[in-house]
């Protein structure tokens, strides 16, 4: 009897975390403010991989994760979400498992070491689907973008465009820089105006501006511009998403952020959602997530050179 009582006392004194080790969970995320600390660092639902438990095929946790490792890990985690969606279309839209979406958001932020904008996080966890390969994300373009002040270009509320001495001036709050016309696909417009349905999103630091210029759907360029000379230092391509129409009008919104030594771009078109990180110094990709990406949707893998048409 004394032995049995001792065993019970020993078991009761063992920390609960030991028993929960194989069933770790993260609290559902209801809000995601840009600039907040990353959420979960370790989550596990039914065998889904976590940042502390690398997905098979990626580097060991003790190794330094490369761009491919992080991208593959995030892609595999997204597959965990997709597997909760029926293969075949039903009579009504399927609401994607919210707990699984919250888990994925925490995984993405922990593994890629990023902080997502509030609107983007809310779009991600709003996902519904007709079937496994037909997923939609909802957001309000009216709340995210506004008329930028030049032709038909739209931009975040703190961003405006204007013309001065024949140059396009991009302004975010009190910061400004001259942006080459070719980044706005201006060669495609024979009327001398920037094409309609063009969006722009940018962020500044002391010496550079990082600007993404996108169309309704598809891939789009991200450029780094020297603030003192307005020279484009590098350009790269961001994986956009497929078309999604509301009342006959397609939408895509993008937010460019600076996080440590990286430029992290978040985008959503309703028919797809994406996030991608690049080294701020040279534009090298450090991770990529896209819920839907096809070469058919590519519109501007790299912007045309001045005076040339694509």
N, C-alpha and C positions, 0 to 999 in steps of 0.2 A: 504493500500500500504506500509506504514511504517512497519507494522507487518510482511508482506511477506518478505520485504528486510532484516529485522532483522533475520528472520528464515534462510534465505539463508546465511547470514553472519555467523551465529552460526554453520550451517552444514559445511561450507567451512573451519571453523577453527578447526574442529575435526580432530585429527591426522589420516592420511591415514591408519596407522597400525590397527586402530580399525575396519575399514571396511575390511581389509585383513586378519583379525584374523582367519576366518574359511577357508581360502584359501592359507595358508602359503606354500611357495615353497623354494627350495634350488637351487642355481645356478648350472648348470651342471658341473661336475668335469671332467677335461680333464687330470689332472696329480695327482699322489698321491705319494709323496716322503716319504719314511720311515723316521720317526722322525718329520714329520710335525704335526701341531696341528690338532685335530679332526675337521671334517667338520661341517655339520649341527647339531644343537642341537634340532631343531624343524622343521619338514616338514610335509606337509599334501597334498596329491593329491587325490581328490575324496573320502575322508573318510578313507584313509590309516592311520594307526596309526603312531604316532611320539613319541620320547622319552618323550615329555611333555604331551602326551595324550596316556596313557597306553592302550594296546590292551585288550579287554575283556578277563577276565580269569587270568590276571596278577595282581601283587600287585598295590596298589595305588601309584601315583607318589611320595607322601610324604614318603612312606616306603622305607626301604633299599632293593634293588633288590637282590634276591638270584640267584644262578646259573640257577635254573629251570625257574625263572621269565624272566631272560634275554634271555635264549635259546628259550623259548616259544614265546617271543615277536619278536625275530629275525626270527623265523620260520614263524610266522604269517605274518610278513612283506614280507618275501620271497614268500609266497602264493599270495600276492598282485601282485608280478611280474609275477608269473606263470599264473595267471588268464588273463593276456594280451596275452597269447600264445594260438593258436587254439588247440582244442581237437584232431582234426584229421590231419593226414599228408596230405600236399598239393603237388603240382607239383614241388615246389622249397623250399629251406630252408627259414624259417621265421626269420627275423632279430628282435631280442627282443627289445622292446621299450627302447631306450637309456635314455630317461628322467626318466623312471621308474627304470632303473638300477642305474643311478646316485643317484636317491632318496634312493634306498636301500643301496647303499654304504655309504651314509651319515648317514642313520639310524643305520646301523650296527656299524659304528665307534662311533656314539654318544651314542647309548644305551649300547654297550659293553665297551665303553671308551678305544678304541684301535686306532692305526694308522697302516694302511696297507702298505705293500711294493708296490712300483710303478708297478712292473711286475704283481703282483696279482690283483691290482685294474684295470689295463688295460685288464687283462684276463677276469675279471668279466663283464666289460662293453662291451666286444666283443661278448657276448653270442648270439648264433643262435640256432634254434631248428627245428627239423622235426615235432614235435608235443609237447604237454604240458609235457609229461613224457620222452622226448628225447632231452635234452639240451646239447649244446657243447660250450666249452670255448677255445679260441685260444691263444697260447703263443709260444714263441720260446725257446725250451729247450737248443738250442745251445748258446743262449745269457744268459741263467740262470745258466746252469751247465757246468762243464768241467771235463776232466779226473783228478781224484783226486791223481793219481800217484801210486796206489796200486791195483793190479789185474784189475778188470773191474769196480771198484767203481767210481761213479760220484759225484760231489759236487759243491757248489757255487765257483766262481772264487777265493775267498780269502781263500779257505779251501783245505788242502792237507792231505793225509795219507801216513804213512811210517811204516816200521818195524824196531825195535831196541831191541836187546836182547830178541827176541821172542815175544815182545809186539807190539800191534798196537798203533801208536802214531798219534793222531788227532791234527792238527794245524790249527788255524784260525788267520791269520796274524802272530803276534809274540807270541800268547798264545798257549799253548799245554798241552795235558794230555794223559795218557795211557788209552785206552778204552778196556774193556773186549771183547774178540772175540765173545762171544755168542750174543752180541747185534747186530752183523752183520750176524746172522743166520749161523755162520761158521760150526755148527754141521751138516748142510744140505749138505755140500760139502765134498765128499770123497777124493778129490784131494789135500786137504790142502789149497785151495785157497778160498778167499771170493767169494760168488756167484756172477755171472754176473748180470747186470741190478740192482745192489744195489745202492741206493743213501744215502748220509749222509749230514745233515745240522746241524750246532751247533752255540751256542753263549756262551761267557764267561762273568763272572763278577770276582771280586777279589778272591773269594773263591770257586766258582763252575763252572762247565761246564754243559750246557743243550744240549743234542744231540738227534736228531731224525734220525732213520735209517729205510728206507722204501724200498719197492720193487716196481715193476712197478705199481701195483694197490693195493687197500685194506688197512685195518687198519695197523698201524705201531707203534712201541714203542717209547716213549720219556723217556729218562733217565737223572737223575741228578747225576753228578759225583763230588766227592770232589777232588779238584785240588791237595791238598797236599798228599793225600793217594791213589788216583785213585779208591777209594771205591764208589760203586754205592749206593747212599743214598735212592733213590726211582725210580720206573718206573711206567709209566701209559700208556694208549692206546689212540692214536689219531685216529679219524674217517677219514679214507681215502675215496677214491672214486672209481668208476668203471673204467673198462678198456676203453681206447680210443687209437686207432691205427692210425698212419700216415705212409703210405707206409709199413704196416705190423709191425711197431715198436711202442710199447706202451710207453707212457711218463708219468712221474709224477715228479713234482718239489715241493720242500718244503723250506720254510724259517722260521727259529726259531728266535724269537725276545724277548728281555727283555723290559717290559714296566711297570714302577713303581714296584710293588711287585709281578708281574705276568710274566709267560712265555706264550707268545702268538705264536701259530704255524699257518702258512698260507700254504695251499697246493692246487695244481691243477693238474688234470690228463687229462684235455681236456674233458673227459666225466663227470666231476664233479669238484666242487670247494668247499673248506672247510676252516674254521678258528675255532680255539679252544683255550681257555685260561685256565691256571692252576696257582694256587698259587705256587710261586717259592720255598717257604719254604718246602712244603710237597706234591705237585702234585695234590692237590684237584682241581677238575674241577670248573671253575667259569662261563663258558658259552661255548656253542657249536653251530656251524652252519655248515651244510653240505647240499649241493644242491641235493646230491644223496648218500644214504648210505644203504647198505644191508649187513646182516650177511653173505651172500654168498661171499662177498668180503673180509671178515676178514682173514688176514694171520697171524698177530702177535698181538693179543690183549694184550699179555704180552710176553716178550722174554723168551725163554727156559732157565732154570737154567744151570749153567756150567756143562758140562758132560752129559746133558740130551737132548734127541731129542723130538720134538713135534710130 
